[in-house]
Amino acid sequence: MSNVDGFSQPEEVGLSSERLERAYEIVEQSVAKGSLMGASIQVSRKGIALEPGSFGRRELDPNGSPVKPDTIFLVASVTKPVTAAAAMLLVERGKLCLDEPVSSIVPEFGKKGKERVLVRHLFTHTSGLPDQLPENQELRAKHAPMEEFIRRICEVELLFPPGANVSYQSCGLAMLAEIVERIEGMPLREFMRREIFDPLGMKDTSLGAQQNKAERISKVKIPGGAFQYGASETDWNWNSEYWWNFGAPWGGMFTTVKDMTVFCRMFLNGGRFGEVQILSPTTVAAMTTNQIAAMPNITEDVKLTNRWGLGWNLRSPSSSSFGDLVSESTYGHGGATGTLVWIDPQLQLTCVIFTNDPQGANRIRSRVSNAVAGSVINL
């Protein structure tokens, strides 16, 4: 049985409707209590998508418009594996190698010890680059273009020698995007659209917002105080025109649960969706294999708690990011705007949880994931 465009019933793919409803009830109850502003969830099994569930509102106004299946969310770091997939297209086409120095493509990057940073390090958070630049807020406050971020990253000091540790780094994804742009001679957002989004029919997905769809974009409930991405009273926070247009390759993608489920199903099916082959199965295998385990200069305790593929976060015995019931082969990624996606190859199950409420999402994402995995009744 195959299904590219329609929705199926849970029992048709070995899930229990009653059990799956518990996942939706967790979200509904959180919205009713006021601890979550809005959310949309979609599950797929064995390559078949179920109807999305949508809850709460998409605007800060208490009387604002409701979240719908076609509501567009800013997904923050869920962007990262999509940027990684774009870069891996160059690898499988013979235009890029994982173990070549970043400075061979971006010469100005090769100073202050960064000449030893390899492309692989950017994918795996092992480059030694910081997560955000020390002057991140200053740059955003003055609405700096991406070119200035790249220039500053080329000047920054490393936190540790490349390949010696694991430290989550958005700066690495910025450099990965710069590599794609230099090799392809076009903006990353255009490359993604041409090579990934359009072929997959992901018409509501873009790096940076599509202004003609602005009325469907959910606002983010920004936590009070000086949050990393800005307090609520700035013109550079998640809801600002600047950030919507910026298209950060580490956290600026806008998409729907339906589009993201297509992307997840493509990965689950060895890089193929319907009649379209986006990535080679060998590329999918590399991206979802633990890269940290083979790095000789990283200590065993760090390896135990940090399992990264190429852009994807792999399930760790010490972490319940994707809940407690998914199989060991599960991979996915979360986002600071209150988003989470995961893919379980063993259960042939994908789950996309998008919220617009970071604090509210943190309280429920693992519980919702448990209820989704717990809805499997036939392997």
C-alpha positions in Angstrom: 0.0 0.0 0.0 1.4 3.4 -0.9 0.2 6.9 -0.4 1.8 10.1 -1.6 -0.9 12.7 -1.2 -3.8 11.3 0.9 -4.2 10.4 4.5 -4.8 7.0 6.1 -6.4 5.6 9.2 -4.1 4.6 12.1 -5.3 0.9 12.0 -4.3 0.6 8.4 -0.7 1.0 9.3 -0.6 -0.9 12.6 -1.4 1.9 14.9 -4.2 2.2 17.5 -6.5 5.2 17.0 -7.3 5.1 20.7 -3.7 5.1 21.8 -2.7 7.8 19.3 -5.5 10.0 20.5 -3.6 10.2 23.9 -0.8 12.1 22.1 -3.4 14.7 20.9 -5.0 14.8 24.3 -1.7 15.8 25.9 -1.6 18.8 23.6 -5.3 19.7 23.9 -5.0 19.7 27.7 -1.9 21.9 27.6 -3.7 24.4 25.4 -6.8 24.3 27.6 -4.7 25.0 30.7 -2.9 27.9 28.9 0.5 26.3 29.2 0.8 25.9 25.4 -0.2 28.5 22.8 -0.6 26.3 19.7 0.6 23.2 18.0 0.3 20.9 15.0 1.3 17.2 14.9 1.6 14.7 12.0 2.5 11.0 12.2 3.4 8.7 9.4 3.9 4.9 9.4 5.2 2.6 6.7 5.4 5.5 4.3 1.8 6.5 4.8 0.8 9.8 6.4 -2.0 10.2 8.9 -4.2 13.3 9.1 -2.5 16.1 11.1 -3.8 17.3 14.4 -4.0 21.0 15.0 -4.5 22.7 18.4 -4.7 26.2 19.9 -3.9 29.5 18.2 -1.2 30.8 15.9 -1.1 34.4 17.1 -0.2 36.1 20.4 -3.6 37.6 20.6 -5.8 35.4 22.9 -8.5 35.7 20.3 -6.2 35.1 17.4 -6.6 32.7 14.5 -6.5 29.0 15.2 -3.6 26.7 14.2 -4.6 24.7 11.1 -3.0 21.8 9.2 -1.6 24.4 6.7 -0.2 26.7 9.4 3.4 27.6 8.7 5.9 27.4 11.6 9.4 28.9 12.0 11.1 25.6 13.0 14.4 27.0 14.3 17.1 24.2 14.4 15.0 21.7 12.7 16.5 23.6 9.7 19.9 22.1 10.4 19.3 18.6 8.9 17.7 20.1 5.9 20.8 22.3 5.3 22.9 19.3 5.9 20.9 17.4 3.2 21.6 20.2 0.8 25.3 20.0 1.5 25.3 16.2 1.1 23.9 16.6 -2.4 27.2 18.1 -3.3 29.1 15.2 -1.6 27.1 12.5 -3.5 27.6 14.5 -6.8 31.4 14.5 -6.3 31.7 18.2 -5.7 32.7 18.0 -2.0 34.5 15.6 0.3 33.8 15.4 4.0 37.4 15.2 5.0 38.7 18.2 3.0 39.6 21.4 4.9 36.9 24.1 5.0 39.6 26.6 4.1 40.1 24.9 0.7 36.7 26.3 -0.3 36.6 29.4 2.0 40.2 30.5 2.2 39.6 33.3 4.6 38.4 30.8 7.2 41.8 29.2 7.5 43.4 31.1 10.4 43.6 30.9 14.2 43.7 27.1 14.1 40.7 26.8 11.8 42.8 25.6 8.9 42.4 22.1 10.5 38.6 22.2 10.5 37.3 19.7 8.1 33.9 19.7 6.4 32.9 16.7 8.4 33.4 18.7 11.6 30.8 21.2 10.5 28.2 18.5 10.1 28.9 16.9 13.5 29.4 19.8 15.9 33.0 18.9 16.4 34.7 21.9 14.7 35.4 23.9 17.9 33.3 26.8 16.6 31.0 28.4 19.1 27.2 27.9 18.8 26.6 31.6 18.3 29.1 34.4 17.8 29.9 36.4 20.9 28.5 39.5 19.1 25.4 37.6 17.9 22.9 40.0 19.5 24.8 43.1 18.3 24.8 41.8 14.8 21.1 41.0 14.8 20.2 44.3 16.5 21.8 46.2 13.6 20.1 43.8 11.1 23.5 42.6 9.8 23.4 40.5 6.5 24.6 36.9 6.4 27.9 38.1 4.8 28.8 39.8 8.0 28.1 36.8 10.1 30.3 34.7 7.8 33.1 37.3 8.0 33.0 37.3 11.8 32.9 33.4 11.9 36.1 33.4 9.8 37.7 35.6 12.5 36.5 33.8 15.6 38.7 31.7 18.0 37.9 28.0 18.3 36.7 26.7 21.7 38.8 23.5 21.3 40.9 21.8 18.6 38.9 20.4 15.7 37.7 16.8 16.3 38.7 16.9 20.0 35.2 17.4 21.5 31.5 17.9 20.7 29.9 21.2 21.2 26.6 22.2 19.5 27.4 24.9 17.0 25.1 26.9 14.7 28.2 28.7 13.3 29.2 25.4 11.7 26.0 25.2 9.8 26.5 28.8 8.6 29.8 27.7 7.2 28.3 24.7 5.6 25.8 26.9 3.9 28.6 29.2 2.7 30.3 26.2 1.2 27.2 25.2 -0.8 26.8 28.8 -2.0 30.4 29.1 -3.2 30.4 25.7 -5.0 26.9 26.2 -6.6 27.1 29.9 -7.2 23.6 30.6 -5.9 22.0 31.4 -2.5 21.3 28.4 -0.3 17.6 29.2 -0.2 17.4 28.9 -4.0 19.4 25.7 -4.1 17.2 24.1 -1.4 14.1 25.2 -3.3 15.3 23.8 -6.6 16.9 20.6 -5.4 14.7 19.6 -2.4 11.5 21.5 -1.8 10.2 21.7 -5.4 10.9 18.1 -6.3 9.2 16.9 -3.1 6.2 19.2 -3.6 7.0 21.1 -0.4 5.4 24.3 -1.6 4.9 25.8 1.9 8.6 25.3 2.8 11.3 27.9 2.4 14.6 29.2 4.0 13.3 32.6 5.1 9.6 33.4 5.0 7.5 33.5 1.8 5.9 36.9 2.1 2.9 35.9 0.0 2.1 33.3 2.7 2.7 35.6 5.7 -0.9 35.4 6.8 -0.5 31.6 7.5 2.7 32.0 9.5 2.5 31.4 13.2 4.0 33.9 15.6 6.3 32.5 18.3 5.5 33.1 21.9 8.9 34.4 23.0 9.9 33.7 26.6 10.3 36.8 28.8 13.7 38.3 29.5 16.8 38.4 27.4 16.4 35.1 25.5 19.1 34.1 23.2 17.2 35.1 20.2 15.9 38.4 21.7 13.4 39.6 24.2 9.9 40.2 23.0 10.4 44.0 22.5 13.1 43.9 19.8 12.9 44.3 16.0 15.2 41.3 15.5 13.5 38.5 17.4 11.9 35.4 15.8 8.7 37.4 14.8 10.6 40.3 13.3 10.6 41.2 9.6 14.4 41.0 9.8 14.5 37.4 11.0 11.7 36.3 8.7 13.7 37.5 5.7 17.2 36.5 7.0 16.9 32.8 6.2 19.4 31.5 8.7 20.8 28.1 7.5 21.0 27.0 11.1 17.4 28.0 12.1 15.5 30.1 9.6 13.3 27.5 7.8 9.5 28.0 7.6 7.4 24.9 6.9 4.2 23.0 7.7 3.8 19.6 9.5 2.6 18.2 6.2 5.7 19.3 4.2 8.1 18.2 7.0 6.5 14.8 7.1 7.2 14.5 3.4 10.9 15.2 4.1 10.9 12.6 6.9 9.2 10.0 4.7 11.8 10.7 2.0 14.6 9.9 4.5 12.8 6.8 5.9 12.5 5.5 2.3 16.2 5.7 1.5 16.1 9.2 0.0 13.1 8.6 -2.3 9.5 10.0 -2.2 7.0 8.7 -4.7 8.8 8.8 -8.1 11.5 11.3 -7.0 14.9 10.2 -5.7 16.4 13.2 -3.8 19.3 11.5 -2.0 21.1 8.2 -2.6 20.4 5.5 0.0 24.1 5.6 0.6 23.9 9.3 1.5 20.9 8.6 3.9 22.9 5.8 5.5 25.9 8.1 6.1 23.8 10.9 7.5 22.1 8.6 10.0 25.3 6.7 11.1 27.0 7.8 14.3 30.1 9.8 13.2 31.3 10.6 16.7 32.2 7.0 17.5 35.0 6.9 15.0 36.7 10.1 16.1 39.8 9.1 18.0 40.4 12.3 20.0 37.0 12.4 21.6 36.7 10.7 25.1 34.5 7.7 25.6 32.2 9.6 28.1 31.6 12.3 25.5 30.9 9.7 22.9 28.3 8.0 25.1 26.3 11.2 25.5 26.8 12.7 22.0 25.7 10.7 19.0 25.6 12.8 15.8 25.2 11.7 12.2 25.7 14.2 9.4 23.2 16.9 10.5 20.9 14.5 12.4 20.9 13.9 16.2 20.9 10.2 16.9 19.1 8.6 19.8 21.3 8.3 22.9 20.8 6.0 25.8 21.4 9.0 28.1 18.8 11.2 26.5 15.1 11.1 26.0 14.9 13.8 23.4 12.6 11.6 21.2 10.8 10.0 24.2 11.6 6.7 25.9 10.0 4.1 23.5 11.6 4.7 20.1 14.1 2.3 18.8 17.9 2.7 19.1 18.1 3.6 15.4 15.9 6.7 15.8 17.2 10.1 14.6 15.8 13.6 14.5 16.2 17.1 15.6 14.6 19.7 17.9 14.2 23.5 17.5 14.2 26.3 20.1 10.9 27.6 18.8 9.2 24.5 20.3 9.6 22.0 17.4 10.7 18.4 17.1 10.9 15.8 14.4 12.0 12.2 14.7 12.3 9.2 12.4 12.3 5.6 13.7 13.5 3.3 10.9 12.8 0.1 12.9 9.2 1.0 13.7 8.9 2.7 10.2 7.4 5.7 12.1 7.9 9.4 11.8 6.6 12.2 14.1 6.5 15.9 13.5 5.6 18.1 16.4 5.5 21.9 15.7 4.5 24.3 18.4 4.8 28.1 18.7 5.6 28.1 22.4 9.1 27.1 23.4 8.5 26.8 27.1 5.2 25.0 26.7 6.7 22.6 24.2 9.5 21.6 26.6 6.9 20.3 29.0 5.2 17.9 26.5 7.4 16.9 23.6 8.8 13.8 25.2 5.4 12.7 26.5 3.8 13.3 23.1 6.6 11.2 21.6 6.0 8.4 24.0 2.3 8.4 23.2 3.0 8.3 19.5 5.5 5.4 19.8 3.1 3.7 22.2 0.4 3.7 19.6 2.2 1.0 17.6 0.3 -2.2 18.0 1.5 -4.2 15.0 5.2 -4.3 14.0 
